[in-house]
Amino acid sequence: MTGKLVCKMIDFYQGSHHDVSHFLKVYAYAQTIGQMENLSNEKQ
């Protein structure tokens, strides 16, 4: 799932390194916060 999401995002931003990097950072922060809050995989 994550791989498909990243590929779609790269296509959407037409490979813009800045936008891709920003997306990946935000995704990682959100995932970490969800894990720290003990969210289920479904809610993540």
Number of C-alpha atoms within 10 A of each C-alpha: 5 7 8 9 10 15 11 12 16 17 12 12 13 11 12 11 11 9 15 17 12 11 15 13 12 11 13 12 11 13 15 13 13 15 13 9 9 11 12 9 9 5 7 12
